[in-house]
Amino acid sequence: MGFHRLLAAAAVVVLLPVPSWGQAKQPSPAGPPPALVRVAEAKQMYMAPTVWVPGSIVSRDDARVAAEVDGRLVSVAEVGARVSTGDQLARIDDTELKILKAEAEAVVLRERAKRQYAEQELSRLKRLTGKGLVTKSRLDQARAERDAAHGESQVAKARLDGAQDRLNDTIIAAPFSGVVAERYRRVGERVSAGDEVIRLVSPESLEAQVRIPPASLPHVTLSTEVLVRANPTQTNAQVRSVVPVGDDRSRLYDVRLTLQDAHWPAGTTVRVSVPTAKPKQVVAVPRDALVLRSSGVSVFRVGEDGKAQLIRVDTGLAEGEMIEVIGNINPGDQVITRGGELLRPGQALKIMPDQTLK
């Protein structure tokens, strides 16, 4: 009886389900989630090899204002003063010139009286000539005296105008709106006509001045656009003028650039990217698209299936934020510029707008 009970218990044990490791449920294979990326378009553009040369920001209106008459300075504007066109920059003592003007006015009155008398005398002699009381020669003499008096009156008037002009020139006025950058003379000093008194600079009409080497001269024209940099900012500029006459000592050529957008003050030192050869057509991508690794330089491209493709490239010319890439990258390709640091080839992508990735 005990033996039969033992067999029954064993049967129960055998019939119980036994877990099998081979039949255990395996997790479904899944790749990494789509990577959030920012993309840009590869572009076909013209680029040229360039060299960075030093330059400076200058004002197109920069004048050393000089005295027009001799005299003693009684006022001079302070350095840093802002003035408008026609405002007083300096004033010269006008006492002596006022005396000369008063003398010129007296001469004008005297000559005017002489002319009036000569005209009246000529009229009187004309009436007498009609009655046969005055000879024709006397009449001709009166007419000559009248003309001479008229000429002397005009000379006196011109001298008065000259005296007034010299008196006006005692006020040294601003030829344009600007800032007093330097004072060459002080109050109380005596100046002569032509002596520089003040340097006036306009802070509004600014441009970049650069002197380029002979190799760049054939490739710089009035339509050339260049990059101007002054850390930490940079802007584009267009060539306004080229002076094709080299400096005797440096053998460099003066070029002026119109700035598109910059707020550098006059005197700022800048660096300008100047072409040294003719531009050529290249395929370029933003610098941020380059993936720099020990194996070389690559670019991640968005494939037709929406997944990342790693393309090996070589780099060439650069201009601003764009750089030439040589390889299997075509104009219009979408290249990854942000979020590609941890990408793997074949990984799914989720393209986000610019403001999404910080």
DODRENVEX-182551 format. One record per atom (N, C-alpha, C, O): x, y, z. Coordinates in pm, whole numbers, plus 50000, padded with zeros to 5 digits. Atoms other than C-alpha are relative to their C-alpha. Layout:
BEGIN
XYZ ...
This chain:
BEGIN
500834988050000 500005000050000 500855012450000 500545021749927 499084988549997 502805024450078 500725001649870 501035012849830 499284999450126 504525015449750 499135006449894 499615014549815 500914994250099 501395024049543 499865014950021 499795022449923 500114985549973 501085058049714 501235007449952 501115018749904 498754993750045 504725065949632 500015001749850 500465011949799 500074999250147 504165058349261 499065011049956 499345018449862 500984989550037 501105080849250 500605013750021 500405022449936 499384986849973 503035109949405 501045003249896 501175014749854 498974997650102 505845105249158 499375003949868 499895012349795 500684996650126 503365106048870 499555014450001 499645021449900 500434985949989 502005139048996 501165009249976 501045019549909 498824991450017 505475153049011 500415000549855 500805011149806 499575000450141 506255141948655 499075008149913 499505014349815 500984993050083 503065157048519 500035015150018 499465022249935 499944985549980 503785191748661 500845006449889 501885001049851 499224993450108 504965215948391 501365004650049 501495010750155 498634996349967 508665221248394 500425011349907 500385009349786 499584988750087 509915255648264 501234996349919 502184990449970 498865002950090 512235252747967 500665013149962 499985022249915 499274987650036 514945279447912 500015002249849 500075013649802 500024998350145 514875272547542 498715006149952 498695012449846 501304994950039 511195281847531 499695013550063 498605018850040 500274987049934 511525314147739 499845010949895 500515010449792 500294989050095 510205345947561 501175009749994 501615015050096 498864990950019 513015366847414 499495014149972 498435015649910 500414986450032 512825405147399 500175002549851 501124997649790 499964996950144 512105418347045 501155009549973 501375019150046 498864991250031 515135433746880 499505013949966 498495015349897 500374986050029 514975472546865 501275008249995 502145006850080 498834991450013 517525498246745 499875012450089 498895013950162 500064987749921 518335531746906 498895009249949 498515008349833 501084991050044 515615558446897 500525009849896 501735012049887 499564990150100 515665584246614 500765011550067 500405016250175 499184989149945 518295610846669 499445013549955 499075015449839 500454986550033 517225647246685 501175007549936 502245008749996 498914993550072 519285666146429 499505012949935 498305015049916 500264987950079 519475699546254 500764998549869 501894993649868 499395002250130 520235699945884 500155013149924 499505023049957 499834988750092 521405724045615 500244994249861 500524982349846 499905004550138 521625722145238 501405002549946 501955013449962 498734998150071 524865716545050 499745008949879 498765007249808 500224990150104 525285745044802 501155000049900 502294996949932 498984997850103 527095750744477 500255015049994 499325022849972 499684985849994 528905783944496 501415002349949 502204993049930 498654996350045 531955802844378 500855003750120 500425011350207 499054996949894 534955804444608 501375002449939 501684997549831 498634997450045 538505816944574 500944998850119 500555001550232 499035000049890 541655811644779 500235014350048 500275023649968 499894986649942 542135840745013 501195000950094 501754990950138 498984997349900 544705856745236 499465011050091 498835020550045 500474990049903 543955876245553 501045011150013 502205008550044 499104988549991 545455911045551 499445010050101 498225010950116 500494990449901 545265938045819 499415012449934 499825016349824 500624987650046 543095968745775 499515007950119 499805004450234 500524991849891 541345995345977 498705006749955 498445008449836 501254992750025 538006013046006 500325014949998 500895020350093 499744985750017 538216048845878 498705006949964 497715000549927 501164991950038 535766077045817 500265006349864 501375011049836 499874993450129 535136090245469 500065015250018 500565022449932 499944985849968 534726124345630 500945001950118 500545000750234 498964998249899 537946131045820 500845011849955 501645010649862 499384987750049 539236166745791 500805006850110 500425006950227 499224991349913 541946188045947 499625014349964 500095020049865 500564986850031 540146221245962 501015010850038 501525011150150 498964989849982 542486251045923 499405013950010 498255016249974 500394985949992 542316288545992 500055006249860 500915002649779 500034993050129 541426311045697 500655013750007 501035019349904 499404986749983 542806343545842 500994999650115 500984990450197 499044998949890 545616354446072 499295005750123 498345013550112 500554994249879 544846362046434 500204991250121 500814980550113 499875007249873 544646350646795 498714992450028 497614997750014 501165008349970 542356322146892 499365004350131 500055005850233 500714996349877 539696332247144 499084988850048 498594989350161 500765011849956 537786299047151 500324988349908 500534990049788 499765012450076 538376263047043 499124989150063 499094987850185 500885010649950 535926233947073 500814989350073 501974986750041 499345010549922 536756206547321 500044986949921 499184984349837 499905013350060 537906172047210 498794991650044 498444991450162 501175008149971 534916148747189 498685007249977 497625000949982 501234992450023 532426176547118 499364995749869 500044994149768 500755003450122 529736166946866 499425012849942 498815020850013 500464987950067 528886193746613 499254996249873 499424985449818 500725001650126 526576197646316 500625009149895 501415018049926 499474991950109 527366212545978 499725014850026 498585018750051 500154985649980 527976250046017 500225004650143 500335016650168 499764996049860 528506249246395 501425005450015 502325002049938 498704993949975 531406269346537 500954989950064 500644983650165 498955008249944 534596249646595 501025008450077 501515004350182 499044991049936 536876278846683 499705014249951 499025016249851 500194986050040 536926316846669 501285007750020 501985006050120 498794991749998 539716341446594 499595014350034 498545019149991 500274986149962 539876376446743 499785008449873 500615008449783 500384992750121 538136399246490 500115015150014 499605022449929 499934985449977 538976433846633 500635007249882 500075017049833 499304993350109 541446443146360 499194999549871 499165009349796 500775001350123 539226430246081 498745008650004 498285013249899 501154990949990 536256450146212 500415014349965 499655021649902 499494986650035 538376481746184 500185001249849 499815011249790 499814999850145 539326472845827 498675000449927 498555006949823 501324999650063 535686466745743 499405014050010 498795018849914 500544986549984 534706500845886 500675009749902 500025018449845 499304991650097 537386517345670 499464997649859 499275007049782 500525003450132 536096498745363 498605005849980 498275010149870 501344994150009 532546510545436 500095015049973 499305020549895 499834985650022 533766546645454 500435002949856 499965012549795 499564998250138 535526543145119 498844998149904 498725005449805 501165002350086 532336529144965 499105012349999 498615016249893 500844988049994 530386559545085 500645011449921 499955018749849 499334989250072 533006583244947 499914998149850 499615007649777 500035002650144 533156566644606 498585000749946 498375004449830 501394998950044 529386564944589 499625014649980 498925018149885 500294985650014 529206602544645 500675005649874 500085013849804 499304995450120 531796608444372 499254995849873 499135003449777 500725005050118 529826587144130 498715007949979 498375011349865 501244992350013 526596605544203 500275014249948 499545019449864 499654986650048 528276639144153 500364999749852 499975008549776 499605001050141 529796627543824 498794997949911 498755003249800 501205002150080 526396615843700 499195012949988 498665016249882 500744987250005 524766648543794 500715010149909 500055017249833 499244990750083 527556668543627 499834996549853 499715005449768 500185004050139 527196648243310 498625004149951 498495008749837 501354996050041 523446654743302 499935015049976 499315019449879 500044985450015 523966692343350 500705004249871 500215012949799 499264996150121 526576694343071 499254995849874 499365002549771 500795004150117 524286675242835 498965010749966 498735013749849 500994989550025 521636702142879 500665012549942 500105018849852 499314988250050 524166729942822 500524998049858 500585007349778 499505002850135 525566712842517 498905002449895 499185007149785 501124997950091 522116714242357 499785014749970 499235018249866 500154985550020 522166751942397 501265006249938 501325018249914 498764995150059 525666754842252 500925006850097 501805014350056 499174993449899 527236765642581 501194991350043 502104996450109 498925009249959 529516735142631 500484992649876 499694988049794 499445007050115 531876719742382 499834984950015 499614979750124 500155014749999 531676683142286 501144993450076 500934983250141 498865005849927 535146676242428 499785000650151 500164991550224 500284998949855 534036688742769 498974989750041 499054984050150 501015010149970 531026665942752 500634986250006 500294978150092 499325013149998 533256636342666 500824998250127 500914987350183 499225000749876 535466644842961 499114996850119 499484988850205 500945002649890 532466645243196 499524985649999 499354979450104 500455013950010 531326611743063 501104990550049 500814980650116 498885008249953 534796596943126 500145000650151 500424990550216 499914998749855 534826610743478 498884992250069 499084986450176 501105007749942 531426595143540 500324985149999 500074978250097 499665014350010 532636560843418 501104996350099 501064985650160 498925002749904 535806563443629 499464999450142 499864990850220 500604999949867 533756572043937 499204987250025 499204981750135 500765012449987 531506542243870 500944988150025 500644979450107 499045010849979 534546519343846 500605000250139 500744989850202 499444998949865 536066532644167 498994995650105 499354989850207 501045004249905 532746526944341 499894984850005 499704979150112 500065014650002 532716490644229 501204993750071 501074983750141 498805004949931 536296485644350 499815001150150 500134991850224 500224998149856 535366500144689 499024989850055 499194984750165 500995009949955 532346477044709 500644986050009 500364978550103 499335013049996 534506446744626 500924998850121 500994988350185 499135000249881 536996456244898 499184998550127 499614991950221 500875001649883 534136459145145 499544985550012 499524979950121 500415014049997 532896424545047 501154991150048 500924981650123 498845007849955 536426410845095 500235001350149 500544991550217 499844997949856 536666426545439 498944992350078 499224986850185 501065007449932 533316411045530 500284985049998 500044978150097 499665014250008 534456376845407 501094996450100 501014986150168 498935002949904 537646378745614 499465000650143 499894993050229 500614999349868 535556389045912 499194987350029 499224982050140 500765012549982 533276359045857 500934988250024 500594978850096 499065011149986 536346336745834 500634999150138 501344989550168 499515001249862 537226344446193 499254989250076 499714984450180 500745011349944 534566318546273 500364987649918 500064986949799 499655012650067 535936283946188 498834990650021 498604985850132 501235007949991 532786263946109 500244985549957 501184982549883 499905014350033 532266226246082 499544997849856 498425001549822 500415002750138 532226215345715 499004988549989 498344987049886 500965011049997 530166184645811 499754996450146 500495000750235 500305004449863 528586168846119 501024989650044 501394980749966 499015009649953 531046149846332 500415002450144 499725009250220 499454999249865 533136147346647 501405006049992 502185002549904 498664994249994 536176168246739 500944989250053 500854985150168 499095010949963 538926142046742 501305005150060 501874998750148 498744994449950 541976164346805 499945015249995 499235021149914 499784985450003 542906200346887 501485002549981 502304998050062 498604997250027 546136212746735 500455013350059 501645015750077 499694986849941 545946247946882 499105002450119 498034996550132 500754996749879 544756262747211 499615014749999 500135022849923 500424986149986 543006294447312 501195008650039 501975004950127 498904990749972 545426323947314 501144998949902 501945008249890 498945001550099 547726310047045 499655008049874 498485009749840 500204992650123 548206330146730 500194990549882 501114982449879 499965008850117 547546313046400 500085008449874 499715020149872 499964993850132 548156321346038 499074992449908 498684981149937 500875006650096 545986313445740 500644986949953 501794986949911 499505013150039 546386276345663 500454991450115 500684979550097 499605008149884 547376265346014 498844991050043 497714995550056 501025009549955 545496233846125 499645002950145 500505004950231 500484996849865 543346240046431 499324987950063 499554984950180 500825010849946 541006210146471 499914988749899 499864991149778 500315011550085 540576174946335 498574995850030 498214992850143 501415003649988 536916167146270 499764986949927 500164985449812 500255013350057 535766131146208 498524996950013 497924998850119 501395004349996 532306118846115 499944985350042 500564976949977 500105013949958 531406086946307 498944992349924 498724980449951 501095006550072 528596079146064 500484993949869 500154982449840 499595004850133 530236075645721 501294992050011 502374996749974 498835008449976 532576046945808 500194989949887 499234985949822 499645010350097 534356022645577 501284993450046 501964998250137 498765007049968 537205997845592 501055003449896 500775004249776 498864997450089 540606005945446 500994988550016 501364984850127 499055011049998 542955977945351 500985001949885 500625007149780 498984999450104 546185976345153 500364985849960 500824977850043 499905013750047 546435945344939 501304997849923 501855007349867 498775003050075 549475927744784 499734999749850 498584998649808 500175000150146 550085928444407 499284987649948 498534988549851 500635012350048 548955892144371 498485000550005 497804993749928 501464999249985 545435901444482 499375010649911 498165010249888 500574988750075 545025932844269 499184995749879 498105001349859 500825003850117 543825914943949 498664993750038 497764993049954 501195007349959 541145896744151 499085008250089 498105002950142 500824991149918 539705926544340 499425010849909 500155019049855 500694990250083 537105946944151 498925006850083 498745003750200 501044992649927 534285970444244 498834991250041 498054995050127 501105009049964 531885940944261 500424989150098 499594980950138 499495010549913 534075919244485 499455001550142 499475012450199 500425000249861 532635909544823 501034992550083 501534982050042 499005006049913 534995901445108 499464999350142 498435005350174 500385001549860 534775891845472 500925008750085 502145008450070 499254991349909 535835916945739 499764994950142 498624992750183 500115006049866 536575904046089 500735008750102 501855013250080 499384993649883 537245921346419 499424992850120 498254994850156 500505008649893 536975897246708 499175007750101 499575018450145 500495013350038 534485886146809 498975000249887 498274990349869 501034998950102 532315898146518 500625000849862 501805003749846 499564998850138 532535897546141 498805004049915 497665002249955 501064995650090 530555911445849 500524999549857 501734998749834 499624999550141 530535911945471 500195014649958 499595023750016 499754986650052 531795941945277 500204999249850 500624988949797 499834999350145 531855952744915 501035010549965 501085021250026 498954990750041 534775969344742 499365012649940 498595011749845 500524987250050 533946006344689 500965006449902 500535012249802 499034993950091 537146017944528 501334992650012 501684987350117 498675006050005 540536004544424 500935010449938 500665015749831 499004990650052 543556027244380 501134991849940 501954986350014 499015008850062 545736009244124 501395006249990 502085004549889 498674993949994 548846028544223 500644995450131 500184999150239 499385005649881 551156010444462 500825010250077 501365019750020 499184991549915 552876027044755 501484997849966 501914986649941 498605001050041 556526034744678 500824991050092 501774984550048 499225007849904 557756017444993 499444985950019 500164976150006 500585013049969 555335989545074 499584992049877 499434979949886 500485006450123 554245981844714 498624993950020 498284984049956 501365004649976 550715976944845 499015009949937 499355021549912 501024992050069 547495990044689 498835002950093 498364994150166 501064995549909 544816009844870 498644995949947 498304998449831 501355004350033 541305994944871 499065004750110 499375003450229 501004995649903 538196009445038 498774991049988 498344987549878 501115009549994 535285987345147 498795006350067 498915012850171 501264995749939 531655995845216 499494988950089 499254977850043 500435010149904 530535977545530 498494998349992 497755008049983 501435002750005 527145960445520 499345001450137 498245006950148 500604999649867 526545957445891 501104998850104 501594987850132 498985000149895 529045967246157 499895012850081 499455023150031 500084988449911 529255990746450 501365002950063 501445007850175 498674997149949 533005993546490 500295014849988 499955020949886 499634985850010 534276028546568 501215002149912 501974992849886 498844996650083 536816046246351 501284997150078 501385000150197 498745003649936 540336033846424 500094985450041 501154980950081 499975014149964 539335997646490 500874992249902 500764994049781 499185008750085 541865972446360 499184987949958 498554981550042 500765011350052 540295945946137 500914991449913 502044995249882 499325008750095 541375917045918 499034997249886 497844994849909 500845001150119 540075913345564 500474988049918 501674986249894 499705011750083 539885881445357 500025004449853 498985007549796 499824994950136 541265891045014 500334988349906 501214980349937 499735011050093 541165867244714 501375001249935 501855012349908 498695000350066 544475856744557 499964992849866 500994991349801 500155006850129 543105838144253 498565001449954 497715006250030 501354999150053 540025836144031 499094990350075 499534979450111 500935009249933 536915820944197 499724987849913 499754988549790 500405012250071 535945785344104 498744994650065 498444997450182 501275005449952 532665766544140 500274987550084 500964978450039 499785011249909 532605742544435 498694996250067 497715003650060 501105004149913 530185722944653 500445002850143 501504998350187 499624995749866 530175737645002 498914996650100 497724996050065 500925002749889 528575729245336 500415008850117 501545013850120 499594992749879 528505747345671 501124992650074 501184980350074 498905006149926 531595741545881 499504990450107 500164980550137 500545008549894 529385726246153 499644986149951 499424977150032 500355013250053 528605697245919 501184990350003 500984978249990 498825008850004 532165683845934 500104991650127 499924996650239 499765009249890 532775653546152 501494996649999 501974989849908 498555001749995 536425653146256 500354988350092 500104988750213 499605011649923 537745619546366 501414996149961 501985001349864 498625004250027 541105602246376 500134993449864 501214993449804 499955006650131 540185583346059 499895009849885 500145006149770 500114990150106 539595615645866 498785008950020 498195009350127 501114990649997 536905641045783 498824993949927 498974988449818 501225005650060 533335630245711 498865009850016 498955019750089 501244992349990 529855644645667 498864990150008 498824980549932 501215008249995 526565628845772 498975006149907 498655018049917 501034995750094 523985630945493 498704992750032 498714981250075 501305006349982 520255624145521 499694991949875 499564997549766 500275008650114 519565594245298 498555000549956 497715006550023 501365000250051 516465588145089 499054992750095 497854995450096 500835007249903 515235564445361 499905007450133 499345002250229 500084992249877 515585591945622 500994996050105 500875000150221 499005004549904 518575575545786 501355006549971 501585011649861 498714993250010 522095588645845 500964992149912 501114979949928 498965005850084 524745581945581 501315007350028 501365019650019 498704994149972 528385587845669 500805000549870 501114990149812 499304998050126 530245602545368 501395005450030 501535015850094 498634995449982 534015605645370 500295011149898 499985009649779 499734988650088 535155639445224 501385005650029 501995002950133 498834991649980 538175661245178 499545014549997 498545017749932 500394985949995 538015698645249 500925008349911 502065004549883 499234991250086 539185727145031 499895014550044 500235017950157 500104985749973 538495764345014 498935002750106 498024994750127 500974996049898 536595782345287 499675014649983 500525022649943 500444986150007 534585814445293 498925002050105 497824996850093 500954997849892 532885826145609 499684987050071 500594980050116 500435012249933 530845797645757 499924988149905 499614977049948 500085010850098 530955777145436 501394994849965 502375002449964 498735006150035 533695752645337 499784989949888 498774982949886 500095009150112 534325732845021 500214985650047 501094982850128 499825014249972 533885695045043 500164992749867 499444995349771 499715007850120 535275670744787 499684985550032 500364979350114 500445013549971 533495637344783 498614997849945 498165005249857 501335003750051 530085621544729 498915008750064 497935003550119 501004990449952 528175652844834 499615008849881 500475014549814 500494992650116 525995669944573 499195012250046 498655012150157 500834988449965 524265704144571 498564995650029 497994987749954 501365003649961 520895701144744 499934989150104 498874987250164 500005010349896 521925672544975 499785006350137 500295017250166 500214995449864 520725676345332 501104994050088 501204981850102 498925004649913 523725674345565 499695004050143 499045014250168 500314997849858 523565672645943 501025009750058 502235007450050 499134989949941 524965703146119 499955000250152 500815006350217 500125000249854 523815696646474 499394986750043 498414982249984 500535012649951 523245664646667 500694987949943 500274976649969 499335011350063 525665643246469 501184994650078 501874985650030 498825004249925 528285639046740 499974985250036 501004978550033 500125014049956 526935605146855 499264991549898 498854980349929 500735007450102 525295594246531 500784987649956 502014987149964 499405011850061 525915560246380 499424998549860 498255001549840 500535002150135 525585552246010 498784990950003 498794980650070 501235007850006 522095539245934 499015003350108 497924997650110 500914996749892 520535554846242 498875008749948 499085017449863 501164992150039 517025569046202 500165014350052 500815016850153 499844985849969 516725606746212 498655006650020 497655002849960 501174991449983 514205631846334 500505014449986 501205019650073 499514986550029 514805666046181 499135010050074 497915010150060 500704990249918 513875694146416 500305014149950 501345016549889 499734986050039 513525731546352 501165005650082 501545000150185 498784994349939 516455754046446 499825002850147 500735000450226 500144995649862 514965766446772 499834988450097 499834990550218 500225011349910 514425730946906 501274995950071 501264993150191 498735004349940 518055722246963 500735011850057 500975021649986 499284989049933 519855744447211 501454996550014 502235004350067 
